[in-house]
Amino acid sequence: MSKLPEITLLFWVMKISTTTLGETAGDLFSMTLNLGYAISSILLFGFFLVTVIPQLFAKRYLPLLYWSVILSTTMVGTTISDYLDRSLHLGYVAGSGLLLSILLLIFAFWRLSGQTLDVEKIRSPKTELIYWMAILVSNTLGTALGDFLADSSGLGYAGGALLIGGILLASAIAARFTQISKVFLFWLAFILTRPFGATFGDLFTKSVDKGGLGVGTIESSLILLSILGLCITYAMWQYQRRVR
């Protein structure tokens, strides 16, 4: 039995909601609470371990648990990316390059292990562990890409979100009407939904003078958490109805 959700429209809505929440919640720890990027990364990586270990031992798909792990990867990915880019002064380009190299190495190891990168065919604990490593790095990479688009490309938060949204739409059309590998398009969309959520998160939380809406990290996080909670509740109801 698969322990991962079906790749449907609901999956992508929840992925974007979770990644946007991860951006605002990560900034809440590192900036609003003034814990800094290093301390926040350590604390949030602990949260990731607390969520991913039960997920690895679970016997079936549990929506609340699965999306808690996704949320933890986006939160710690936000602070790790900011630590690399700002505290270590790697910059967005070098930081993104480093994270992309790590992600490609994970994919190469995954493929050389004899397993397909198709997430709908993951059945063994070993493959699921590699899957979560790829997700953690891809969400960290997505944060760096989002920050680059928003801060260094000149597009701003709204412009970055529109650009990535256009690429995601093109990927969806390609998946429907072309012979391009569905596995490749899935991982492309999975990575890009992170900067899409990151730029939206920054659009809400950053001050007006910096191009944002000035909603604040606490208020934005609460709103996004409510939306995600409703989606998880619906996913649990949908899953229970299907397995009966």
Secondary structure, DSSP 4 states (H G I P E B T S, - for coil): ---S---SHHHHHHHHHHHHHHHHHHHIIIIIS---HHHHHHHHHHHHHHHHHHHHH-SS--HHHHHHHHHHHHHHHHHHHHIIIIIS--HHHHHHHHHHHHHHHHHHHHHHTT--S-GGG--SHHHHHHHHHHHHHHHHHHHHHHHIIIIISS-HHHHHHHHHHHHHHHHHHHHHHS-S-HHHHHHHHHHHHHHHHHHHHHHHHS-GGGTS----HHHHHHHHHHHHHHHHHHHHHHHHHHH-
